Amino acid sequence: MDVELLSRIQFAVTIGFHYIFPPISIGLGLILVFMEGMYLKTRDPLYLNMTKFWVKVFGLVFAIGVASGIVMEFQFGTNWSNYSRYVGDVFGSALAAEGIFAFFLESGFLAIVLFGWDKVTPGWHWFATWMVMLGSHFSAIWIVVANSWMQTPAGFHIVETPTGPRAEITDFWQVVFNPSTIDRLSHVFMGAWQAGAWFVLSVSAYYLLKKRHRDFARQSMRIALVVALIASIGQLVTGHGSAITVAETQPAKLAAYEGQWETEDNAMLSIVGWVNEAEKSTMAIGVPGMLSWLIAFDTGHTVTGLNDFPEDELPPVNLTFQLYHLMVAIGMLLIALSIAGVVLARMKKLETTRWFLWISVFAVILPQIGNQVGWAAAEIGRQPWIVYGLMKTADGISPTVSASAVLTSLIMFSAIYLALFIMFVLLLDKKIKQGPFSEKLHKQKGMA
């Protein structure tokens, strides 16, 4: 394998592993605000212990997320130096803002949230929880801004320097609010809220199946189900908005999403299928005219096909098609599960419906897969561009890095991340088995 492919695989491995954790912390941070708010409103110790339990889990997730994220940014200098030299002034400003305005806010107040229960008043502690939640969301904002600029660059110009051309910012707010930022950011938030909600649902369902901590688990599930339902429906709405933006700004990516080779109106929305890239054809089952209608609310709207783009500017079509449709399928399944859970909770049958509890235990993986394949579809779908229409991926790699060096570091990173993941699972398992209450309090409250 050549250095470009290895560098892409290495970045995919590191960012894919890292992205397991930020969505959980974003969604769990939101749920913590609700839980602690319920305690302040009712003064019910159940909500206090609920918040304390999930705060400890949040701290574990946050720690692994930080450890796994550091390596990722160094690769811009080691593996992608040409890219960093060309657009570092623009891309780097968003990453710097993430550290200044998000990471310090989240990590600073996290100390109060974790250790300040007896040091500050309940109201101030809730304020710190809000700051941690906002910090995690601000972190996502700046990362999405940086990535969205790569998808739809704006607010810059190219200047000549002694070391070659370089992109410089001409309008910072155009960089921030580039054409795809808002749609992609809202979509990321919904995915993160679902990751946090189903994380809580999984653990709570496990407790109900084991008939342990039932009041705790029941109330945790009710809060998480509301977040899951809102986020799953929001995911559908924001996904539609993002698809419209892709149709306007990256038509080749949209065509790859749908395996659309010919330019035509009344374009079909594919539900499932297979793309034969050699023959430039797609075998798919879908809804005629629906793609055109979803983009412009007009079945006569013309959708540009892949054949209208240069062959050297096309992404891996079948891979993009399959990843995108897997994301959509998971999104629709999560909507169905969220609705089922809310209905069962309203009917007071949540605790006794074992099939739903078992599904909930394992459904924790669904938002994670959805988030991962969604990002993969978006990133692979813009290939061969590292910055869409401005710089190709092959031109962004470091000229002095060898394939053997990248392969060696890839193996090392994979081993380290595997060890980190095993440690995370073992620590999380230990915390879940310990439960949210001491045995003394557990028996006093009748929650065993």
C-alpha positions in Angstrom: 0.0 0.0 0.0 1.2 3.5 -0.7 1.7 6.3 1.8 -1.5 8.1 0.9 -3.8 5.1 1.5 -1.9 4.2 4.7 -2.2 7.8 6.0 -5.9 7.8 5.2 -6.4 4.5 7.0 -4.4 5.7 10.0 -6.4 8.9 10.3 -9.6 6.9 9.9 -8.6 4.5 12.7 -7.6 7.3 15.1 -10.5 9.5 14.5 -12.9 6.6 14.4 -11.8 5.4 17.8 -11.8 8.9 19.3 -15.3 9.5 17.9 -16.8 6.7 20.1 -16.5 9.0 23.1 -17.3 12.6 22.3 -20.9 11.8 21.2 -21.5 9.9 24.5 -20.2 12.8 26.5 -22.3 15.4 24.6 -25.5 13.4 24.9 -24.8 12.3 28.5 -23.9 15.9 29.5 -27.4 17.0 28.3 -29.1 14.2 30.3 -27.1 15.1 33.4 -28.5 18.7 33.2 -32.0 17.2 33.2 -31.3 14.8 36.0 -29.8 17.3 38.3 -32.5 19.8 37.4 -35.1 17.2 38.6 -33.2 16.9 41.9 -33.3 20.6 42.4 -37.0 20.7 41.6 -38.1 17.7 43.7 -35.2 17.3 46.2 -35.8 13.6 45.7 -32.4 11.8 46.6 -33.1 9.3 43.8 -32.3 12.0 41.3 -29.2 13.1 43.3 -27.8 9.6 43.3 -28.8 9.2 39.7 -26.8 12.3 38.8 -23.8 11.2 40.9 -23.7 7.8 39.2 -23.8 9.2 35.6 -21.3 12.0 36.4 -18.7 9.3 37.3 -19.4 7.5 34.0 -19.2 10.8 32.2 -15.7 11.4 33.8 -14.5 8.0 32.5 -15.8 8.7 29.0 -14.3 12.2 29.0 -10.9 10.9 30.1 -10.7 8.3 27.4 -11.9 10.8 24.8 -9.1 13.2 25.7 -6.4 10.6 25.6 -7.5 9.3 22.2 -8.0 12.7 20.7 -4.5 14.1 21.3 -2.8 11.7 18.7 -5.3 12.7 16.0 -4.2 16.4 15.8 -0.5 15.6 15.6 -1.1 13.7 12.3 -1.8 17.0 10.5 1.9 17.8 11.0 3.3 14.3 10.6 1.2 12.8 7.8 -0.5 15.8 6.2 2.1 18.6 6.2 1.3 19.8 2.7 -2.3 20.1 3.7 -1.4 21.9 6.9 0.9 24.3 5.1 -1.7 25.1 2.5 -4.8 25.6 4.6 -3.4 25.6 8.2 -4.2 29.3 8.8 -7.9 28.6 8.2 -8.3 25.1 9.6 -6.0 25.7 12.5 -8.1 28.7 13.7 -11.1 26.5 14.3 -9.0 23.9 16.2 -7.5 26.7 18.3 -10.9 28.0 19.1 -12.0 24.5 20.2 -9.2 24.4 22.7 -9.7 27.9 24.1 -13.5 28.1 24.1 -14.6 24.5 24.6 -12.0 22.2 26.1 -11.0 24.6 28.9 -14.6 25.3 29.7 -15.6 21.7 29.9 -12.5 20.4 31.7 -12.4 23.3 34.2 -16.0 22.9 35.4 -15.8 19.1 35.3 -13.6 19.2 38.4 -16.5 21.0 40.3 -19.0 18.5 38.9 -17.0 15.5 39.9 -15.6 16.6 43.3 -17.6 19.7 44.3 -20.8 18.1 45.7 -19.9 19.2 49.2 -17.9 22.3 48.2 -20.5 24.4 46.4 -24.2 24.9 46.8 -26.6 22.7 44.7 -27.4 25.6 42.5 -23.8 26.4 41.7 -23.2 22.7 41.1 -26.0 22.6 38.6 -24.4 25.7 36.9 -21.2 23.8 36.6 -23.0 20.9 35.1 -24.5 23.3 32.5 -21.0 24.6 31.7 -19.7 21.0 31.2 -22.6 20.3 28.9 -22.1 23.5 26.9 -18.3 22.9 26.8 -18.9 19.5 25.2 -21.3 21.1 22.7 -18.9 24.0 21.9 -16.2 21.4 21.2 -18.3 19.8 18.6 -19.2 23.2 17.1 -15.5 24.1 16.3 -14.6 20.6 15.1 -17.6 20.6 12.8 -16.8 24.1 11.6 -13.3 23.0 10.6 -14.6 19.9 8.9 -17.4 21.7 7.2 -15.0 24.2 5.8 -13.2 21.3 4.2 -16.5 20.3 2.6 -17.6 23.8 1.5 -14.7 26.2 1.8 -15.6 29.9 2.2 -14.2 33.2 3.6 -10.7 32.8 2.3 -8.3 33.7 -0.5 -5.1 32.2 -1.8 -1.9 34.1 -1.4 1.6 33.4 -2.8 4.4 32.9 -0.3 8.1 31.9 -0.6 7.1 28.4 0.4 4.2 28.2 -2.1 0.5 29.1 -2.2 -1.4 29.3 1.1 -5.1 29.9 2.1 -5.7 32.9 4.4 -8.9 34.0 6.1 -10.6 37.0 4.6 -13.8 36.7 6.7 -13.8 34.7 9.9 -17.5 34.5 10.1 -17.8 33.2 6.6 -15.4 30.4 7.6 -17.5 29.6 10.7 -20.9 29.8 8.9 -19.8 28.2 5.6 -22.6 26.7 3.5 -22.7 23.4 5.3 -21.9 24.2 9.0 -25.4 24.6 10.4 -26.9 21.5 8.7 -23.9 19.3 9.6 -23.7 20.6 13.2 -27.4 20.1 13.9 -27.1 16.6 12.5 -24.0 15.8 14.6 -25.8 17.1 17.7 -28.8 14.8 17.1 -26.4 11.8 16.6 -24.6 12.6 19.8 -27.8 13.0 21.8 -28.9 9.6 20.6 -25.5 8.1 21.6 -25.8 9.5 25.1 -29.5 8.5 25.5 -29.0 4.9 24.3 -26.0 4.6 26.6 -28.2 5.4 29.5 -31.0 3.2 28.2 -28.7 0.2 27.8 -27.4 0.3 31.4 -30.8 1.0 32.8 -32.4 -1.8 30.8 -29.7 -4.1 32.1 -30.6 -3.2 35.7 -34.3 -3.8 35.1 -33.6 -7.2 33.6 -31.5 -8.1 36.6 -34.2 -6.6 38.9 -31.6 -4.3 40.5 -31.8 -0.6 41.2 -35.3 -0.6 39.7 -36.4 2.9 40.7 -33.1 4.3 39.5 -33.3 2.4 36.2 -36.9 3.2 35.6 -36.5 7.0 36.0 -33.2 7.0 34.0 -34.9 5.3 31.1 -37.8 7.7 31.1 -35.5 10.7 30.9 -33.3 9.0 28.3 -36.3 7.9 26.2 -37.5 11.5 25.8 -34.0 12.6 24.6 -33.8 9.6 22.3 -37.2 10.3 20.7 -36.5 14.0 20.2 -33.0 13.3 18.8 -34.1 10.5 16.5 -36.8 12.6 14.9 -34.4 15.6 14.8 -31.9 13.4 13.1 -34.3 12.7 10.3 -35.1 16.5 9.9 -31.5 17.6 10.0 -30.5 14.8 7.7 -32.9 16.0 5.2 -31.6 19.6 5.5 -28.0 18.3 5.1 -28.9 16.3 2.0 -30.4 19.5 0.4 -27.1 21.3 1.1 -25.1 18.4 -0.4 -27.2 18.6 -3.5 -26.4 22.3 -3.9 -22.7 22.3 -2.9 -21.5 18.7 -3.6 -23.7 17.2 -6.3 -21.2 14.4 -7.0 -21.5 13.2 -3.4 -25.3 13.2 -3.6 -25.1 11.2 -6.8 -22.8 8.7 -5.1 -25.1 8.5 -2.1 -27.9 7.4 -4.4 -25.9 5.6 -7.1 -27.3 8.1 -9.6 -25.3 7.7 -12.9 -27.5 9.6 -15.3 -28.7 13.2 -15.0 -32.5 13.1 -14.9 -35.6 14.5 -13.4 -38.1 12.4 -11.4 -35.0 10.8 -9.9 -35.5 7.7 -7.7 -34.7 7.6 -4.0 -32.8 4.3 -3.5 -33.7 2.3 -0.4 -31.4 -0.7 -0.9 -29.2 -1.7 -3.8 -25.7 -2.4 -5.3 -23.5 -0.2 -7.5 -21.5 -1.7 -10.3 -18.8 0.9 -10.8 -17.2 -0.9 -13.7 -20.4 -0.9 -15.7 -21.6 2.5 -14.3 -24.9 1.0 -13.2 -27.0 0.6 -10.1 -29.4 -2.1 -9.2 -31.7 -0.7 -6.5 -35.1 -0.8 -5.0 -36.5 2.6 -4.4 -39.3 5.2 -4.8 -39.5 6.8 -8.2 -39.4 10.6 -8.1 -38.8 10.8 -4.4 -35.2 12.0 -4.6 -36.2 14.9 -6.8 -39.1 15.7 -4.5 -37.1 15.6 -1.3 -34.4 17.9 -2.7 -36.8 20.5 -4.2 -40.3 19.4 -3.3 -40.8 18.9 -7.1 -40.6 15.5 -8.8 -39.5 17.4 -12.0 -36.3 18.6 -10.3 -33.2 17.5 -12.2 -30.6 15.5 -10.3 -27.1 15.6 -11.7 -25.7 12.1 -12.4 -22.2 10.8 -11.9 -21.5 10.6 -15.6 -21.5 14.4 -15.8 -18.4 14.6 -13.6 -14.8 13.8 -14.6 -13.9 10.2 -13.7 -10.9 11.3 -11.7 -13.2 13.4 -9.4 -15.6 10.6 -8.5 -15.5 9.0 -5.0 -15.7 5.2 -4.4 -19.3 5.1 -5.4 -20.5 1.7 -4.0 -18.8 2.1 -0.7 -20.3 5.6 -0.3 -23.7 4.3 -1.3 -23.7 1.4 1.2 -22.4 3.5 4.1 -25.0 6.2 3.5 -27.9 3.7 3.3 -26.7 1.9 6.4 -26.8 5.2 8.3 -30.3 5.9 7.0 -31.5 2.4 8.0 -30.1 2.8 11.5 -31.7 6.2 11.9 -35.1 4.8 10.9 -34.7 1.9 13.3 -33.8 4.2 16.2 -36.9 6.3 15.5 -39.1 3.1 15.7 -37.4 1.9 18.9 -37.7 5.4 20.6 -41.4 5.6 19.8 -41.9 2.0 21.1 -40.1 2.9 24.3 -42.1 6.0 24.9 -45.4 4.2 24.3 -44.4 1.4 26.7 -43.4 3.9 29.3 -46.8 5.7 28.9 -48.6 2.4 29.3 -46.5 1.5 32.4 -45.3 -1.6 30.6 -41.6 -0.6 30.1 -40.3 -2.7 33.0 -42.2 -5.8 32.1 -41.6 -5.8 28.3 -38.5 -7.9 28.3 -38.0 -8.0 24.6 -37.7 -4.2 24.5 -35.3 -4.2 27.5 -33.0 -6.8 25.8 -33.1 -4.8 22.6 -32.2 -1.6 24.6 -29.2 -3.3 26.2 -27.6 -4.0 22.8 -29.0 -1.0 20.9 -26.3 1.1 22.5 -24.2 0.1 19.5 -26.7 1.5 16.9 -26.0 5.2 17.4 -22.3 4.5 17.4 -22.5 2.6 14.1 -24.7 5.3 12.7 -22.4 8.1 13.7 -19.3 6.3 12.4 -20.7 5.3 9.0 -22.4 8.7 8.6 -19.0 10.4 9.0 -17.4 7.8 6.7 -20.0 8.4 4.0 -19.5 12.2 4.2 -15.7 11.9 4.1 -15.3 9.2 1.5 -18.1 10.8 -0.6 -16.0 14.0 -1.1 -13.0 12.1 -2.4 -10.7 12.7 -4.1 -10.8 16.1 -2.5 -9.3 16.8 1.0 -10.7 20.4 0.6 -13.5 20.2 -1.8 -12.7 21.8 -5.2 -9.4 23.3 -3.8 -7.0 20.5 -2.9 -6.9 16.8 -3.6 -6.1 14.3 -0.9 -3.0 13.0 -2.8 -1.6 16.5 -2.7 -2.0 16.9 1.0 0.3 14.2 2.3 3.7 14.7 3.8 6.4 14.3 1.1 9.1 12.9 3.4 7.0 10.3 5.3 7.5 6.7 4.1 4.9 4.0 3.9 6.8 1.8 6.3 6.8 4.6 8.9 3.0 5.1 8.6 2.4 1.4 8.7 4.5 1.0 11.9 2.7 3.9 13.6 -0.7 2.5 12.5 0.1 -0.8 14.1 1.2 1.0 17.3 -1.8 3.2 17.5 -4.1 0.3 16.9 -2.5 -1.6 19.7 -2.7 1.4 22.1 -6.3 2.1 21.2 -7.2 -1.5 21.7 -5.7 -1.4 25.2 -7.5 1.8 26.0 -10.8 0.3 24.8 -10.3 -2.8 26.9 -9.5 -0.6 29.9 -12.6 1.5 29.3 -14.9 -1.5 29.1 -13.4 -3.1 32.2 -13.8 0.1 34.2 -17.3 0.7 32.9 -18.3 -2.8 33.7 -16.9 -2.5 37.2 -18.9 0.7 37.8 -22.1 -0.8 36.4 -21.7 -3.8 38.6 -21.1 -1.6 41.7 -24.3 0.2 40.9 -25.5 3.7 41.8 -26.1 3.2 45.5 -24.2 1.9 48.5 -25.8 -1.3 49.9 -26.9 0.5 53.1 -28.7 3.3 51.2 -29.9 0.7 48.7 -31.7 -1.3 51.3 -33.0 1.7 53.2 -34.7 3.0 50.0 -36.0 -0.4 49.1 -34.3 -0.2 45.7 -32.6 -3.6 45.7 
